Amino acid sequence: MSQRKSSRSTRSIQDDPRWAAVVARDPTADERFVYAVRTTGIYCRPSSVSRLPRPENVVFFDSAAQAEAAGYRPSKRAAADRTQLTKQHARLVALACRQIVEAENLPTLNQLAGTSGISPWHLHRVFKAVTGVTPKAWANAHRADRVRSRLGDALSVTEAMYEAGFNSNSRFYEASDKLLGMKPSDYRKGGANADIRFAVGECVLGSILVAQSQRGVCAILLGDDPDQLVRDLQDQFHRATLIGGDSQFEQLIAQVIGYVEAPGLGLNLPLDLQGTAFQQRVWQALLQIPPGTTASYADIARRIGAPTSVRAVAQACGANRLAVAIPCHRVVRSDGALSGYRWGAERKHELIERERRANPCNSLGLEKQ
């Protein structure tokens, strides 16, 4: 009976087109799958020159990550190949980034792929794996940085527009609000004509400043010195009109303070998020961490599809200006240590503990999501 079953298994593997690629040691199949050998516990790429295993001992996986998750380890050659592949991918992405930076107009995915010598689909996949964002998102973030830089260099709005790769006024002004958070002429003037309402209050964490632009809450800052918090806000838009909160705005800061004091109340605010494409992906991932639980920087990097970008994730958390609303306090080191927090480790610890007490069910066995 077992012999008949083994025979059927062998025929099934041999009929699989992936087995034909393994037999042919086809290098073009290396990006599509790996094969593992049950009797040795290792996996290889189809082009491996290792001795062919018995078909009945072979199992296929779509990626090396899946094979390793199933308990297989890479062969020595596979490990070397993976290192070489990582370097190759880094070169391809660097080439694509350089093409984007040097192009007068943003190149299409097909144009980038043509220069790289690989398919558009493959370039899109590799680019996202290396940088954490798609080529289009990276290009848009680069263009946003260029716009900010050119406007800050005292160029006219029209000059900055063409310098940043926009070839029409309509396209530029359609994108400017998302890129800058305001009209480009206002950004160039250091936030002139932008009204930012703010108020400072006190909570269990010390002083807290809440500020709101026309688009939503743009800053929630924590500290010990209320005057310093106001100066920090002024530094961001030194020529914006800062307006002290009226009674209606006081209700907003009371809502934020209420959430700090009692996290179980929840917090739902319109947010004015201004950051790079990568930072915004990190911040959106932070919003998915349930109150009362924590995740590591490596967890967040994996969630956004950029497992090697742990340091960049930590930097994005540090760039967050919306304390509590964007819960960067829920991100810890892989060993559970609190690590850095721009508003102090003691505040981070206090926020986590308050959320755990407010959500006792979540905190049981879910320390790292």
N, C-alpha and C positions, 0 to 999 in steps of 0.2 A: 504494500500500500504506500509506504513512504517513498519507495523507488519511483512509483508512478507519479506521486506528488512532486518529487524532485525533477522528474523528467518534464512535467508540465511547466514548472518554474523556469527550467532551463530554456524551453522553447519560447516562453513568454519574454524572457530577457533577450534572447537572440532575435526575436521578431521586433523588438523595440529599436527604432532608428538611432537612438542614442548609443546602443551597443555597437552598431555599425561604425559610428564616429569614434568610439573607443578603439575598436579593432584597427581602424585606419589611422589612429592617432592624429585626428583632424584638429589642427590648431584653431580653426575658425569656430569650433564648438566650445572653446574654453570659457567664453563669456556666457554660455547658455546653461551649463550644468556642470556638476562634478559627480564622480562615482566613488562610492565607498565599498570596502571589502569587509564583510562581516567577520571573517576568520582572523583578520589582522587588526581591525579597528582603525584603519587609516583610510583617508580619502585622497583622490588624485584628480587632476584635470584630464580631459580626454586626450590631450596631446602627450601625456606622460609616456616616457620610454620604458617604464617599469614592466616587468613580465606580466602578461595578461592573466587576470584571475579566472577562476572557474565561473561561468555565467551565473550559476545558482547561488553564488556567494556575493553577488553584486546588488547594490541598491543605489538608485539615483536620487540626487538632490538638485534643486534649482540653483543653489548657491553654496559657497563654502560655509557661510554663517549657519545655514540650515543643517549642514552635515555636522558642524561642531556642536550645535544645539542638541543633536541626536546622540552625542557622545563620541563622535569620531574625531581623530586628530589628523592634521595634515602630514603627508609624507615629507621627507626632507626636501625632495624636489619641489613639492607643492608649496612648501613654506618659502623656498627660495624664489619660486615663480611668483608667489603672491607679493613678496617684497619688490621684485622687479616690476610687477604690474602696478603696484602703488606708485612707484617712481614714474612709470609711463603715464599713468592717469594725471599725476601732478604736472607733468610737462604739457599734456594736452590742455589742461585747464588753464595753465599759465599762458599758453599760446592764445587761447580763446579770450582771456581777460585782456591780454595786450592788444588783440585785434579790436576789442570793444573800446579800449581807452584811446587808441590811435585813430579810430574811424571818425569821419566827419559826421556821418549819420549812423544811427545804431544798426549794426548788421543783423540780418535775420538768422534764425537757427540753421537754415540750409547753408547760408554763406559761411557761418562759423564751422559747420561740419565739413564743408568743402575744403577749407584751409587745413583742417585737422586731419583730413583723410579718412574719417569714419562716418558712419551713418548719423543723421540728425537724432534719431531715437537713442543711439548709443551715447552720443555726446551729451544729450540732455540728462541721461541717467548718470553718467560719470561726473558731470559738472555738479549736479545736485549732491552726489555722494561726497565729493571733495569739499565743496563750499557750504553745503547746507541749504542753498537756494538754487533756483533755476537760472539759466543764463539770462532770461528776460528780467527777472527780479534783480539780479546782480547788476545788469546794465542800467536799470532804472535807478537803483541806489547810487551807482556811480554818477549818473547824470544829475541826481539830486545834489550830491556832494559838490559837483562841478558848478551847479547853479549857485549854491550858497557861497562857494569860494569866489566866483566871479562877481557876484553882487557885493561881497565884502571887499573886493579889490577896487571898489568905486567905479566899476564899469557901468555904463547905462544899462537899463533893462534890456534894450534891444541887443546891445553887444553881448550881454550875458546869455541871452537867449540863443544866439547863433554859436557862441563859444561852447555852449552845453550840448549842441547837436540838434536843436530844434530848427526846422526849416520853415515854420509858419507860425504867425502870431496866435492863431486859433488853437493849435495843438499845445503851444506853450502855456497859454492862459487856462486851458482846460485842465492841465496837469499841475499848475503852480500851487493851487490851494492844497493839494495832497502832498506836494513836495515840501512846501514851506510852512503850511498852516495859516497862510494869509496871502494877500496880494504881494507880488514880487517887489513893487515899489515900496510897500510898507516894510518888507523884510530888509530891503537895502537901507532903509532909514533907521534900522535898529529897532523895528517894531512900532514905529510911529503910526498913528491912526488905529492901533490895536488896543482895544479896551480889555483890561484884565482885572476882574473883580477878585478881591481876596479878603481873608479875615484870619486872625490868629486867635487860637484858643489854648486851653490847658486840658490835659488828659492824664491818665496814669503813666503815660510814657514821657511826659514833659510837655514842652510847647509843640503845637501843631499848626501848620499853615495850610490852608486850602485855597487854591486859586482856580479861576474858571475863565476861559476865553470864550469867544463866540461859538466855538465848536464843542466845548465841553470842559470838564475838569482837566486842567493841564499840569497841575502840581499839587502834591500832598507831601509836605516836608515835615520832618521831625527834628527836634533838637532841644537844647537847653536854654538858648537865648532867642527870644522872639524877634529882636532887632536883627540878629544875624540871618534868621529865616527870611525876613523881608529883603535884606541885602542880597541873599542868594537868588531870590525871585527877580530882583532888579537886574542882576548880572545877565540873566538869560535874554531879556529884552530891555535894554537900557533906555530906550526911548518910547517904550509903550506907556500908555496911560494907565497907571495903577489906581484902582478905585476901591476905597474901603467898603467892605460889605455893608449893605443895608439890612433891615430886619428880615427881609426875604432870604438874603444870602446867609444870614446867621442860622437859618434853618438847615441849610446845606452843611455847614460846618458842624452843627449839632448832630446831624445824621452820621457824619464820619466819626465824630467823637463817640457817639453811641455805639457804633460798630466796634471801635477799639475796646470800649469798656465791656461790651457784651456781644461777642462775635456771632452768637446765635441769632441775632437780629437780621443778619444778612446786609449786603450792600449792593445796590444797583444804581450806578451813576453813568451818565453819558461821559465818555472819556475822549480827550483830545490827545491821541497818541502820536508823537513825532519821533521817529527813529528810522534807522536803516531797515531794509527788508528783513535782514537776519534778526535784528533786535526785535522787530515786531512779531516774527515767528516764535521767538523765545517767549516773549511776553504773553502771546496767545496760549502757549503751552502751559505757562504758569497758572493761567486762569482755570485750567482743567484739573489742577491739584485740589482735591476736596479739602475743605477746612478740617483741621484736626489731624492731618496727615502731612508727611514730608516726602520729597523726592530728592535724589542726588543730582548733581550737575550732569553726571554721565547718563542718568535716566532721561533728563530733558534732552540731551544731545541725541539720544537714540529716538526719542519721540518725534523730533523734528526731522529725522532722516539724515543726521550729520553726526554719527557716533564718534568721529575723531575730533570734533570741535568742542571739547569740554571746556577748554580755556576761553574760547569765544563766548560760550554760554555764560560762564562766570562774569565776563566783561559786560555782556548784555544785561545781566541781573544788576551789576553795579551802576549801569547807566540809567536804570529805572528811576524816574522822578515822581512816581505815583505810589508812595508807601501805602500799604494795606490794600488799595484798590487793585494793584498788580502785585500779587503776593510773593515777591521774591524772598520773603522771610521763610517761606516753606521749602526752600532749597538748601540742602545741607551737603556736606562731603560724603563720600561713599562709606566712610567709617562711622557716619552719624554725627560727627563733630559739626558745630555750627558754622565755622569758618567766617569769612568776612560778611559785613552788612554795613552799608554806607551810613546807617543811622545808629550803629553800635550793636555789639553782640548781646548786651543785656536787654535791649529792646527786642531784638530778634527772639531771644529765649522767652521773654514775657509774652510776646504775641503767640508763639507756638503753644505755650502752656495754657493760655486763655482759650485758644481754639480747641485744644484737647479736652479741657474741662467742659466746654460748651458742646462738644461732639464726642462723647465718650465711646460711642459705638465705632466711630471711624478710627479712633486711635488704637483699637485692639487689633494687633497683628497686621497693621497697614502702615508701618512707619515709613516704608519706601515703596512708592507706587511703581 
